[in-house]
């Protein structure tokens, strides 16, 4: 019995929570400038997803690509939320 789905689900849950905290803290400390790092990480992960030899690795890299790319948007949204508070 393979548990890759369960492991991946736990990984997704953990990373979404971690990235939420990361975006909030980075925006508070540095403003929106960290968006560049998220963009570069997202593009690199996207490349690795396309170049991956197996579907499992492609899925893992693809998820990380879009997690980082979504964080670019969240950096700017967090600035708006912080200003409204």
PyMOL Python script that loads the backbone (N, CA, C, O; Angstrom):
from pymol import cmd

cmd.read_pdbstr("""\
ATOM      1  N   UNK A   1       0.848  -1.181   0.000  1.00  0.00           N
ATOM      2  CA  UNK A   1       0.000   0.000   0.000  1.00  0.00           C
ATOM      3  C   UNK A   1       0.891   1.241   0.000  1.00  0.00           C
ATOM      4  O   UNK A   1       1.753   1.410   0.862  1.00  0.00           O
ATOM      5  N   UNK A   2       0.662   2.094  -0.979  1.00  0.00           N
ATOM      6  CA  UNK A   2       1.443   3.323  -1.053  1.00  0.00           C
ATOM      7  C   UNK A   2       0.739   4.427  -0.279  1.00  0.00           C
ATOM      8  O   UNK A   2      -0.482   4.576  -0.335  1.00  0.00           O
ATOM      9  N   UNK A   3       1.530   5.179   0.430  1.00  0.00           N
ATOM     10  CA  UNK A   3       0.989   6.270   1.228  1.00  0.00           C
ATOM     11  C   UNK A   3       1.399   7.630   0.681  1.00  0.00           C
ATOM     12  O   UNK A   3       1.338   8.628   1.399  1.00  0.00           O
ATOM     13  N   UNK A   4       1.819   7.684  -0.590  1.00  0.00           N
ATOM     14  CA  UNK A   4       2.298   8.934  -1.158  1.00  0.00           C
ATOM     15  C   UNK A   4       1.234  10.026  -1.074  1.00  0.00           C
ATOM     16  O   UNK A   4       1.569  11.186  -0.835  1.00  0.00           O
ATOM     17  N   UNK A   5      -0.021   9.686  -1.263  1.00  0.00           N
ATOM     18  CA  UNK A   5      -1.094  10.669  -1.182  1.00  0.00           C
ATOM     19  C   UNK A   5      -1.237  11.256   0.212  1.00  0.00           C
ATOM     20  O   UNK A   5      -1.455  12.457   0.367  1.00  0.00           O
ATOM     21  N   UNK A   6      -1.114  10.411   1.219  1.00  0.00           N
ATOM     22  CA  UNK A   6      -1.210  10.869   2.603  1.00  0.00           C
ATOM     23  C   UNK A   6      -0.016  11.761   2.937  1.00  0.00           C
ATOM     24  O   UNK A   6      -0.175  12.824   3.538  1.00  0.00           O
ATOM     25  N   UNK A   7       1.184  11.319   2.543  1.00  0.00           N
ATOM     26  CA  UNK A   7       2.380  12.120   2.799  1.00  0.00           C
ATOM     27  C   UNK A   7       2.298  13.462   2.083  1.00  0.00           C
ATOM     28  O   UNK A   7       2.636  14.498   2.655  1.00  0.00           O
ATOM     29  N   UNK A   8       1.855  13.441   0.845  1.00  0.00           N
ATOM     30  CA  UNK A   8       1.748  14.680   0.085  1.00  0.00           C
ATOM     31  C   UNK A   8       0.702  15.604   0.701  1.00  0.00           C
ATOM     32  O   UNK A   8       0.913  16.814   0.773  1.00  0.00           O
ATOM     33  N   UNK A   9      -0.408  15.053   1.139  1.00  0.00           N
ATOM     34  CA  UNK A   9      -1.436  15.852   1.793  1.00  0.00           C
ATOM     35  C   UNK A   9      -0.922  16.526   3.058  1.00  0.00           C
ATOM     36  O   UNK A   9      -1.208  17.698   3.300  1.00  0.00           O
ATOM     37  N   UNK A  10      -0.170  15.795   3.857  1.00  0.00           N
ATOM     38  CA  UNK A  10       0.424  16.374   5.060  1.00  0.00           C
ATOM     39  C   UNK A  10       1.439  17.458   4.704  1.00  0.00           C
ATOM     40  O   UNK A  10       1.518  18.489   5.373  1.00  0.00           O
ATOM     41  N   UNK A  11       2.213  17.217   3.648  1.00  0.00           N
ATOM     42  CA  UNK A  11       3.181  18.208   3.180  1.00  0.00           C
ATOM     43  C   UNK A  11       2.470  19.486   2.734  1.00  0.00           C
ATOM     44  O   UNK A  11       2.914  20.589   3.054  1.00  0.00           O
ATOM     45  N   UNK A  12       1.382  19.339   2.006  1.00  0.00           N
ATOM     46  CA  UNK A  12       0.608  20.501   1.550  1.00  0.00           C
ATOM     47  C   UNK A  12       0.074  21.276   2.749  1.00  0.00           C
ATOM     48  O   UNK A  12       0.204  22.499   2.803  1.00  0.00           O
ATOM     49  N   UNK A  13      -0.515  20.586   3.697  1.00  0.00           N
ATOM     50  CA  UNK A  13      -1.047  21.240   4.891  1.00  0.00           C
ATOM     51  C   UNK A  13       0.045  22.001   5.633  1.00  0.00           C
ATOM     52  O   UNK A  13      -0.154  23.152   6.020  1.00  0.00           O
ATOM     53  N   UNK A  14       1.189  21.370   5.831  1.00  0.00           N
ATOM     54  CA  UNK A  14       2.301  21.988   6.538  1.00  0.00           C
ATOM     55  C   UNK A  14       2.833  23.209   5.790  1.00  0.00           C
ATOM     56  O   UNK A  14       3.048  24.257   6.399  1.00  0.00           O
ATOM     57  N   UNK A  15       3.047  23.089   4.490  1.00  0.00           N
ATOM     58  CA  UNK A  15       3.649  24.198   3.741  1.00  0.00           C
ATOM     59  C   UNK A  15       2.696  25.384   3.585  1.00  0.00           C
ATOM     60  O   UNK A  15       3.145  26.531   3.585  1.00  0.00           O
ATOM     61  N   UNK A  16       1.411  25.137   3.456  1.00  0.00           N
ATOM     62  CA  UNK A  16       0.469  26.258   3.373  1.00  0.00           C
ATOM     63  C   UNK A  16       0.494  27.056   4.681  1.00  0.00           C
ATOM     64  O   UNK A  16       0.527  28.286   4.662  1.00  0.00           O
ATOM     65  N   UNK A  17       0.478  26.360   5.794  1.00  0.00           N
ATOM     66  CA  UNK A  17       0.567  27.043   7.082  1.00  0.00           C
ATOM     67  C   UNK A  17       1.883  27.772   7.255  1.00  0.00           C
ATOM     68  O   UNK A  17       1.904  28.907   7.732  1.00  0.00           O
ATOM     69  N   UNK A  18       2.977  27.140   6.875  1.00  0.00           N
ATOM     70  CA  UNK A  18       4.295  27.753   6.978  1.00  0.00           C
ATOM     71  C   UNK A  18       4.402  28.988   6.095  1.00  0.00           C
ATOM     72  O   UNK A  18       4.904  30.022   6.536  1.00  0.00           O
ATOM     73  N   UNK A  19       3.942  28.893   4.868  1.00  0.00           N
ATOM     74  CA  UNK A  19       4.026  30.028   3.950  1.00  0.00           C
ATOM     75  C   UNK A  19       3.130  31.179   4.390  1.00  0.00           C
ATOM     76  O   UNK A  19       3.462  32.341   4.157  1.00  0.00           O
ATOM     77  N   UNK A  20       2.011  30.877   5.016  1.00  0.00           N
ATOM     78  CA  UNK A  20       1.163  31.952   5.531  1.00  0.00           C
ATOM     79  C   UNK A  20       1.936  32.771   6.565  1.00  0.00           C
ATOM     80  O   UNK A  20       1.960  34.000   6.503  1.00  0.00           O
ATOM     81  N   UNK A  21       2.554  32.092   7.495  1.00  0.00           N
ATOM     82  CA  UNK A  21       3.342  32.766   8.521  1.00  0.00           C
ATOM     83  C   UNK A  21       4.527  33.491   7.884  1.00  0.00           C
ATOM     84  O   UNK A  21       4.826  34.629   8.246  1.00  0.00           O
ATOM     85  N   UNK A  22       5.195  32.847   6.949  1.00  0.00           N
ATOM     86  CA  UNK A  22       6.353  33.424   6.275  1.00  0.00           C
ATOM     87  C   UNK A  22       5.999  34.714   5.544  1.00  0.00           C
ATOM     88  O   UNK A  22       6.724  35.703   5.651  1.00  0.00           O
ATOM     89  N   UNK A  23       4.910  34.715   4.812  1.00  0.00           N
ATOM     90  CA  UNK A  23       4.493  35.909   4.071  1.00  0.00           C
ATOM     91  C   UNK A  23       4.180  37.056   5.033  1.00  0.00           C
ATOM     92  O   UNK A  23       4.592  38.192   4.799  1.00  0.00           O
ATOM     93  N   UNK A  24       3.466  36.765   6.093  1.00  0.00           N
ATOM     94  CA  UNK A  24       3.109  37.805   7.061  1.00  0.00           C
ATOM     95  C   UNK A  24       4.368  38.399   7.692  1.00  0.00           C
ATOM     96  O   UNK A  24       4.503  39.620   7.769  1.00  0.00           O
ATOM     97  N   UNK A  25       5.287  37.547   8.143  1.00  0.00           N
ATOM     98  CA  UNK A  25       6.505  38.030   8.808  1.00  0.00           C
ATOM     99  C   UNK A  25       7.417  38.764   7.832  1.00  0.00           C
ATOM    100  O   UNK A  25       7.930  39.834   8.157  1.00  0.00           O
ATOM    101  N   UNK A  26       7.626  38.210   6.650  1.00  0.00           N
ATOM    102  CA  UNK A  26       8.513  38.862   5.681  1.00  0.00           C
ATOM    103  C   UNK A  26       7.976  40.223   5.264  1.00  0.00           C
ATOM    104  O   UNK A  26       8.744  41.173   5.109  1.00  0.00           O
ATOM    105  N   UNK A  27       6.667  40.325   5.080  1.00  0.00           N
ATOM    106  CA  UNK A  27       6.087  41.617   4.697  1.00  0.00           C
ATOM    107  C   UNK A  27       6.247  42.627   5.826  1.00  0.00           C
ATOM    108  O   UNK A  27       6.500  43.803   5.566  1.00  0.00           O
ATOM    109  N   UNK A  28       6.106  42.193   7.063  1.00  0.00           N
ATOM    110  CA  UNK A  28       6.259  43.101   8.209  1.00  0.00           C
ATOM    111  C   UNK A  28       7.704  43.580   8.340  1.00  0.00           C
ATOM    112  O   UNK A  28       7.947  44.741   8.670  1.00  0.00           O
ATOM    113  N   UNK A  29       8.661  42.691   8.081  1.00  0.00           N
ATOM    114  CA  UNK A  29      10.073  43.043   8.252  1.00  0.00           C
ATOM    115  C   UNK A  29      10.655  43.795   7.054  1.00  0.00           C
ATOM    116  O   UNK A  29      11.409  44.752   7.232  1.00  0.00           O
ATOM    117  N   UNK A  30      10.307  43.367   5.832  1.00  0.00           N
ATOM    118  CA  UNK A  30      10.985  43.878   4.636  1.00  0.00           C
ATOM    119  C   UNK A  30      10.069  44.578   3.644  1.00  0.00           C
ATOM    120  O   UNK A  30      10.537  45.046   2.606  1.00  0.00           O
ATOM    121  N   UNK A  31       8.791  44.660   3.933  1.00  0.00           N
ATOM    122  CA  UNK A  31       7.861  45.186   2.933  1.00  0.00           C
ATOM    123  C   UNK A  31       7.586  44.109   1.896  1.00  0.00           C
ATOM    124  O   UNK A  31       7.615  42.919   2.208  1.00  0.00           O
ATOM    125  N   UNK A  32       7.319  44.523   0.672  1.00  0.00           N
ATOM    126  CA  UNK A  32       6.967  43.535  -0.362  1.00  0.00           C
ATOM    127  C   UNK A  32       8.169  43.023  -1.156  1.00  0.00           C
ATOM    128  O   UNK A  32       7.997  42.197  -2.052  1.00  0.00           O
ATOM    129  N   UNK A  33       9.378  43.493  -0.849  1.00  0.00           N
ATOM    130  CA  UNK A  33      10.553  43.094  -1.622  1.00  0.00           C
ATOM    131  C   UNK A  33      10.783  41.586  -1.724  1.00  0.00           C
ATOM    132  O   UNK A  33      11.289  41.151  -2.759  1.00  0.00           O
ATOM    133  N   UNK A  34      10.457  40.769  -0.750  1.00  0.00           N
ATOM    134  CA  UNK A  34      10.681  39.326  -0.895  1.00  0.00           C
ATOM    135  C   UNK A  34       9.902  38.675  -2.042  1.00  0.00           C
ATOM    136  O   UNK A  34      10.128  37.504  -2.348  1.00  0.00           O
ATOM    137  N   UNK A  35       8.989  39.415  -2.679  1.00  0.00           N
ATOM    138  CA  UNK A  35       8.248  38.831  -3.797  1.00  0.00           C
ATOM    139  C   UNK A  35       9.195  38.350  -4.887  1.00  0.00           C
ATOM    140  O   UNK A  35       8.884  37.393  -5.596  1.00  0.00           O
ATOM    141  N   UNK A  36      10.341  38.999  -5.030  1.00  0.00           N
ATOM    142  CA  UNK A  36      11.303  38.606  -6.066  1.00  0.00           C
ATOM    143  C   UNK A  36      11.829  37.194  -5.791  1.00  0.00           C
ATOM    144  O   UNK A  36      11.945  36.382  -6.708  1.00  0.00           O
ATOM    145  N   UNK A  37      12.144  36.909  -4.533  1.00  0.00           N
ATOM    146  CA  UNK A  37      12.632  35.570  -4.168  1.00  0.00           C
ATOM    147  C   UNK A  37      11.557  34.521  -4.421  1.00  0.00           C
ATOM    148  O   UNK A  37      11.854  33.439  -4.928  1.00  0.00           O
ATOM    149  N   UNK A  38      10.305  34.832  -4.069  1.00  0.00           N
ATOM    150  CA  UNK A  38       9.218  33.883  -4.329  1.00  0.00           C
ATOM    151  C   UNK A  38       9.061  33.638  -5.830  1.00  0.00           C
ATOM    152  O   UNK A  38       8.834  32.506  -6.256  1.00  0.00           O
ATOM    153  N   UNK A  39       9.180  34.695  -6.625  1.00  0.00           N
ATOM    154  CA  UNK A  39       9.063  34.548  -8.074  1.00  0.00           C
ATOM    155  C   UNK A  39      10.178  33.665  -8.630  1.00  0.00           C
ATOM    156  O   UNK A  39       9.912  32.754  -9.413  1.00  0.00           O
ATOM    157  N   UNK A  40      11.410  33.924  -8.235  1.00  0.00           N
ATOM    158  CA  UNK A  40      12.534  33.125  -8.725  1.00  0.00           C
ATOM    159  C   UNK A  40      12.437  31.666  -8.290  1.00  0.00           C
ATOM    160  O   UNK A  40      12.708  30.757  -9.075  1.00  0.00           O
ATOM    161  N   UNK A  41      12.048  31.451  -7.037  1.00  0.00           N
ATOM    162  CA  UNK A  41      11.844  30.073  -6.562  1.00  0.00           C
ATOM    163  C   UNK A  41      10.727  29.384  -7.343  1.00  0.00           C
ATOM    164  O   UNK A  41      10.841  28.214  -7.709  1.00  0.00           O
ATOM    165  N   UNK A  42       9.654  30.121  -7.592  1.00  0.00           N
ATOM    166  CA  UNK A  42       8.542  29.550  -8.348  1.00  0.00           C
ATOM    167  C   UNK A  42       8.943  29.154  -9.755  1.00  0.00           C
ATOM    168  O   UNK A  42       8.569  28.082 -10.231  1.00  0.00           O
ATOM    169  N   UNK A  43       9.702  30.010 -10.422  1.00  0.00           N
ATOM    170  CA  UNK A  43      10.155  29.704 -11.786  1.00  0.00           C
ATOM    171  C   UNK A  43      11.107  28.513 -11.782  1.00  0.00           C
ATOM    172  O   UNK A  43      11.016  27.641 -12.647  1.00  0.00           O
ATOM    173  N   UNK A  44      12.021  28.473 -10.811  1.00  0.00           N
ATOM    174  CA  UNK A  44      12.946  27.333 -10.718  1.00  0.00           C
ATOM    175  C   UNK A  44      12.190  26.028 -10.479  1.00  0.00           C
ATOM    176  O   UNK A  44      12.474  25.018 -11.121  1.00  0.00           O
ATOM    177  N   UNK A  45      11.230  26.048  -9.560  1.00  0.00           N
ATOM    178  CA  UNK A  45      10.448  24.838  -9.284  1.00  0.00           C
ATOM    179  C   UNK A  45       9.624  24.427 -10.499  1.00  0.00           C
ATOM    180  O   UNK A  45       9.447  23.236 -10.755  1.00  0.00           O
ATOM    181  N   UNK A  46       9.120  25.403 -11.246  1.00  0.00           N
ATOM    182  CA  UNK A  46       8.361  25.100 -12.454  1.00  0.00           C
ATOM    183  C   UNK A  46       9.243  24.394 -13.476  1.00  0.00           C
ATOM    184  O   UNK A  46       8.817  23.426 -14.106  1.00  0.00           O
ATOM    185  N   UNK A  47      10.456  24.872 -13.636  1.00  0.00           N
ATOM    186  CA  UNK A  47      11.405  24.208 -14.539  1.00  0.00           C
ATOM    187  C   UNK A  47      11.648  22.768 -14.093  1.00  0.00           C
ATOM    188  O   UNK A  47      11.593  21.846 -14.908  1.00  0.00           O
ATOM    189  N   UNK A  48      11.918  22.572 -12.798  1.00  0.00           N
ATOM    190  CA  UNK A  48      12.167  21.224 -12.295  1.00  0.00           C
ATOM    191  C   UNK A  48      10.939  20.326 -12.452  1.00  0.00           C
ATOM    192  O   UNK A  48      11.075  19.124 -12.676  1.00  0.00           O
ATOM    193  N   UNK A  49       9.759  20.896 -12.338  1.00  0.00           N
ATOM    194  CA  UNK A  49       8.539  20.115 -12.538  1.00  0.00           C
ATOM    195  C   UNK A  49       8.446  19.618 -13.975  1.00  0.00           C
ATOM    196  O   UNK A  49       8.082  18.467 -14.219  1.00  0.00           O
ATOM    197  N   UNK A  50       8.773  20.478 -14.909  1.00  0.00           N
ATOM    198  CA  UNK A  50       8.721  20.090 -16.327  1.00  0.00           C
ATOM    199  C   UNK A  50       9.808  19.067 -16.648  1.00  0.00           C
ATOM    200  O   UNK A  50       9.590  18.155 -17.446  1.00  0.00           O
ATOM    201  N   UNK A  51      10.979  19.218 -16.027  1.00  0.00           N
ATOM    202  CA  UNK A  51      12.118  18.344 -16.313  1.00  0.00           C
ATOM    203  C   UNK A  51      12.113  17.042 -15.513  1.00  0.00           C
ATOM    204  O   UNK A  51      12.948  16.171 -15.757  1.00  0.00           O
ATOM    205  N   UNK A  52      11.195  16.895 -14.572  1.00  0.00           N
ATOM    206  CA  UNK A  52      11.183  15.716 -13.693  1.00  0.00           C
ATOM    207  C   UNK A  52      10.976  14.429 -14.487  1.00  0.00           C
ATOM    208  O   UNK A  52      10.270  14.403 -15.494  1.00  0.00           O
ATOM    209  N   UNK A  53      11.603  13.381 -14.009  1.00  0.00           N
ATOM    210  CA  UNK A  53      11.537  12.074 -14.681  1.00  0.00           C
ATOM    211  C   UNK A  53      10.301  11.259 -14.296  1.00  0.00           C
ATOM    212  O   UNK A  53       9.862  10.401 -15.062  1.00  0.00           O
ATOM    213  N   UNK A  54       9.742  11.521 -13.124  1.00  0.00           N
ATOM    214  CA  UNK A  54       8.580  10.757 -12.686  1.00  0.00           C
ATOM    215  C   UNK A  54       7.418  11.695 -12.376  1.00  0.00           C
ATOM    216  O   UNK A  54       7.608  12.883 -12.118  1.00  0.00           O
ATOM    217  N   UNK A  55       6.230  11.143 -12.407  1.00  0.00           N
ATOM    218  CA  UNK A  55       5.037  11.936 -12.120  1.00  0.00           C
ATOM    219  C   UNK A  55       5.043  12.426 -10.674  1.00  0.00           C
ATOM    220  O   UNK A  55       4.584  13.534 -10.395  1.00  0.00           O
ATOM    221  N   UNK A  56       5.552  11.620  -9.765  1.00  0.00           N
ATOM    222  CA  UNK A  56       5.581  12.009  -8.364  1.00  0.00           C
ATOM    223  C   UNK A  56       6.446  13.247  -8.162  1.00  0.00           C
ATOM    224  O   UNK A  56       6.029  14.191  -7.492  1.00  0.00           O
ATOM    225  N   UNK A  57       7.646  13.250  -8.734  1.00  0.00           N
ATOM    226  CA  UNK A  57       8.525  14.417  -8.604  1.00  0.00           C
ATOM    227  C   UNK A  57       7.968  15.621  -9.343  1.00  0.00           C
ATOM    228  O   UNK A  57       8.087  16.750  -8.868  1.00  0.00           O
ATOM    229  N   UNK A  58       7.367  15.394 -10.490  1.00  0.00           N
ATOM    230  CA  UNK A  58       6.758  16.493 -11.241  1.00  0.00           C
ATOM    231  C   UNK A  58       5.647  17.141 -10.416  1.00  0.00           C
ATOM    232  O   UNK A  58       5.529  18.366 -10.377  1.00  0.00           O
ATOM    233  N   UNK A  59       4.835  16.312  -9.758  1.00  0.00           N
ATOM    234  CA  UNK A  59       3.759  16.818  -8.900  1.00  0.00           C
ATOM    235  C   UNK A  59       4.342  17.620  -7.740  1.00  0.00           C
ATOM    236  O   UNK A  59       3.852  18.706  -7.430  1.00  0.00           O
ATOM    237  N   UNK A  60       5.373  17.097  -7.104  1.00  0.00           N
ATOM    238  CA  UNK A  60       5.981  17.763  -5.961  1.00  0.00           C
ATOM    239  C   UNK A  60       6.573  19.113  -6.363  1.00  0.00           C
ATOM    240  O   UNK A  60       6.321  20.123  -5.705  1.00  0.00           O
ATOM    241  N   UNK A  61       7.357  19.133  -7.439  1.00  0.00           N
ATOM    242  CA  UNK A  61       7.948  20.387  -7.910  1.00  0.00           C
ATOM    243  C   UNK A  61       6.864  21.357  -8.394  1.00  0.00           C
ATOM    244  O   UNK A  61       6.955  22.560  -8.152  1.00  0.00           O
ATOM    245  N   UNK A  62       5.847  20.838  -9.070  1.00  0.00           N
ATOM    246  CA  UNK A  62       4.770  21.690  -9.553  1.00  0.00           C
ATOM    247  C   UNK A  62       4.010  22.351  -8.415  1.00  0.00           C
ATOM    248  O   UNK A  62       3.692  23.538  -8.482  1.00  0.00           O
ATOM    249  N   UNK A  63       3.725  21.600  -7.393  1.00  0.00           N
ATOM    250  CA  UNK A  63       3.056  22.178  -6.221  1.00  0.00           C
ATOM    251  C   UNK A  63       3.908  23.293  -5.626  1.00  0.00           C
ATOM    252  O   UNK A  63       3.398  24.377  -5.341  1.00  0.00           O
ATOM    253  N   UNK A  64       5.196  23.037  -5.437  1.00  0.00           N
ATOM    254  CA  UNK A  64       6.083  24.048  -4.867  1.00  0.00           C
ATOM    255  C   UNK A  64       6.201  25.273  -5.775  1.00  0.00           C
ATOM    256  O   UNK A  64       6.332  26.398  -5.293  1.00  0.00           O
ATOM    257  N   UNK A  65       6.153  25.051  -7.086  1.00  0.00           N
ATOM    258  CA  UNK A  65       6.191  26.180  -8.019  1.00  0.00           C
ATOM    259  C   UNK A  65       5.005  27.101  -7.790  1.00  0.00           C
ATOM    260  O   UNK A  65       5.174  28.311  -7.641  1.00  0.00           O
ATOM    261  N   UNK A  66       3.828  26.545  -7.761  1.00  0.00           N
ATOM    262  CA  UNK A  66       2.635  27.376  -7.630  1.00  0.00           C
ATOM    263  C   UNK A  66       2.444  27.906  -6.210  1.00  0.00           C
ATOM    264  O   UNK A  66       1.823  28.952  -6.023  1.00  0.00           O
ATOM    265  N   UNK A  67       2.962  27.209  -5.222  1.00  0.00           N
ATOM    266  CA  UNK A  67       2.961  27.740  -3.853  1.00  0.00           C
ATOM    267  C   UNK A  67       3.789  29.025  -3.803  1.00  0.00           C
ATOM    268  O   UNK A  67       3.362  30.017  -3.211  1.00  0.00           O
ATOM    269  N   UNK A  68       4.955  29.008  -4.415  1.00  0.00           N
ATOM    270  CA  UNK A  68       5.810  30.194  -4.424  1.00  0.00           C
ATOM    271  C   UNK A  68       5.245  31.290  -5.315  1.00  0.00           C
ATOM    272  O   UNK A  68       5.303  32.465  -4.952  1.00  0.00           O
ATOM    273  N   UNK A  69       4.704  30.934  -6.464  1.00  0.00           N
ATOM    274  CA  UNK A  69       4.130  31.939  -7.350  1.00  0.00           C
ATOM    275  C   UNK A  69       2.904  32.596  -6.715  1.00  0.00           C
ATOM    276  O   UNK A  69       2.698  33.799  -6.875  1.00  0.00           O
ATOM    277  N   UNK A  70       2.102  31.834  -6.011  1.00  0.00           N
ATOM    278  CA  UNK A  70       0.941  32.392  -5.314  1.00  0.00           C
ATOM    279  C   UNK A  70       1.402  33.336  -4.202  1.00  0.00           C
ATOM    280  O   UNK A  70       0.725  34.319  -3.902  1.00  0.00           O
ATOM    281  N   UNK A  71       2.543  33.040  -3.597  1.00  0.00           N
ATOM    282  CA  UNK A  71       3.065  33.883  -2.522  1.00  0.00           C
ATOM    283  C   UNK A  71       3.446  35.274  -3.021  1.00  0.00           C
ATOM    284  O   UNK A  71       3.446  36.227  -2.242  1.00  0.00           O
ATOM    285  N   UNK A  72       3.771  35.403  -4.309  1.00  0.00           N
ATOM    286  CA  UNK A  72       4.026  36.727  -4.884  1.00  0.00           C
ATOM    287  C   UNK A  72       2.775  37.582  -4.720  1.00  0.00           C
ATOM    288  O   UNK A  72       2.849  38.715  -4.243  1.00  0.00           O
ATOM    289  N   UNK A  73       1.637  37.043  -5.111  1.00  0.00           N
ATOM    290  CA  UNK A  73       0.367  37.756  -4.966  1.00  0.00           C
ATOM    291  C   UNK A  73       0.071  38.047  -3.503  1.00  0.00           C
ATOM    292  O   UNK A  73      -0.360  39.147  -3.157  1.00  0.00           O
ATOM    293  N   UNK A  74       0.299  37.068  -2.654  1.00  0.00           N
ATOM    294  CA  UNK A  74      -0.004  37.226  -1.232  1.00  0.00           C
ATOM    295  C   UNK A  74       0.856  38.291  -0.560  1.00  0.00           C
ATOM    296  O   UNK A  74       0.404  38.927   0.393  1.00  0.00           O
ATOM    297  N   UNK A  75       2.085  38.500  -1.032  1.00  0.00           N
ATOM    298  CA  UNK A  75       2.919  39.562  -0.464  1.00  0.00           C
ATOM    299  C   UNK A  75       2.234  40.914  -0.623  1.00  0.00           C
ATOM    300  O   UNK A  75       2.204  41.716   0.311  1.00  0.00           O
ATOM    301  N   UNK A  76       1.684  41.164  -1.812  1.00  0.00           N
ATOM    302  CA  UNK A  76       1.021  42.446  -2.069  1.00  0.00           C
ATOM    303  C   UNK A  76      -0.336  42.523  -1.358  1.00  0.00           C
ATOM    304  O   UNK A  76      -0.729  43.587  -0.880  1.00  0.00           O
ATOM    305  N   UNK A  77      -1.044  41.401  -1.291  1.00  0.00           N
ATOM    306  CA  UNK A  77      -2.308  41.383  -0.545  1.00  0.00           C
ATOM    307  C   UNK A  77      -2.068  41.610   0.947  1.00  0.00           C
ATOM    308  O   UNK A  77      -2.862  42.273   1.614  1.00  0.00           O
ATOM    309  N   UNK A  78      -0.973  41.061   1.465  1.00  0.00           N
ATOM    310  CA  UNK A  78      -0.663  41.224   2.882  1.00  0.00           C
ATOM    311  C   UNK A  78      -0.389  42.687   3.206  1.00  0.00           C
ATOM    312  O   UNK A  78      -0.768  43.167   4.274  1.00  0.00           O
ATOM    313  N   UNK A  79       0.261  43.394   2.300  1.00  0.00           N
ATOM    314  CA  UNK A  79       0.504  44.823   2.519  1.00  0.00           C
ATOM    315  C   UNK A  79      -0.824  45.570   2.655  1.00  0.00           C
ATOM    316  O   UNK A  79      -0.973  46.434   3.519  1.00  0.00           O
ATOM    317  N   UNK A  80      -1.784  45.229   1.797  1.00  0.00           N
ATOM    318  CA  UNK A  80      -3.110  45.871   1.879  1.00  0.00           C
ATOM    319  C   UNK A  80      -3.804  45.533   3.192  1.00  0.00           C
ATOM    320  O   UNK A  80      -4.393  46.403   3.834  1.00  0.00           O
ATOM    321  N   UNK A  81      -3.731  44.257   3.590  1.00  0.00           N
ATOM    322  CA  UNK A  81      -4.360  43.848   4.842  1.00  0.00           C
ATOM    323  C   UNK A  81      -3.715  44.536   6.045  1.00  0.00           C
ATOM    324  O   UNK A  81      -4.410  44.929   6.982  1.00  0.00           O
ATOM    325  N   UNK A  82      -2.402  44.681   6.021  1.00  0.00           N
ATOM    326  CA  UNK A  82      -1.686  45.312   7.143  1.00  0.00           C
ATOM    327  C   UNK A  82      -2.065  46.785   7.248  1.00  0.00           C
ATOM    328  O   UNK A  82      -2.167  47.322   8.351  1.00  0.00           O
ATOM    329  N   UNK A  83      -2.271  47.435   6.120  1.00  0.00           N
ATOM    330  CA  UNK A  83      -2.644  48.851   6.132  1.00  0.00           C
ATOM    331  C   UNK A  83      -4.062  49.054   6.655  1.00  0.00           C
ATOM    332  O   UNK A  83      -4.357  50.082   7.264  1.00  0.00           O
ATOM    333  N   UNK A  84      -4.929  48.094   6.424  1.00  0.00           N
ATOM    334  CA  UNK A  84      -6.337  48.216   6.866  1.00  0.00           C
ATOM    335  C   UNK A  84      -6.474  47.954   8.358  1.00  0.00           C
ATOM    336  O   UNK A  84      -7.441  48.397   8.976  1.00  0.00           O
ATOM    337  N   UNK A  85      -5.536  47.252   8.933  1.00  0.00           N
ATOM    338  CA  UNK A  85      -5.648  46.888  10.359  1.00  0.00           C
ATOM    339  C   UNK A  85      -5.376  48.048  11.272  1.00  0.00           C
ATOM    340  O   UNK A  85      -5.432  47.899  12.493  1.00  0.00           O
TER     341      UNK A  85
END
""", "prot")
cmd.dss("prot")
cmd.show_as("cartoon", "prot")
cmd.util.cbc("prot")
cmd.orient("prot")
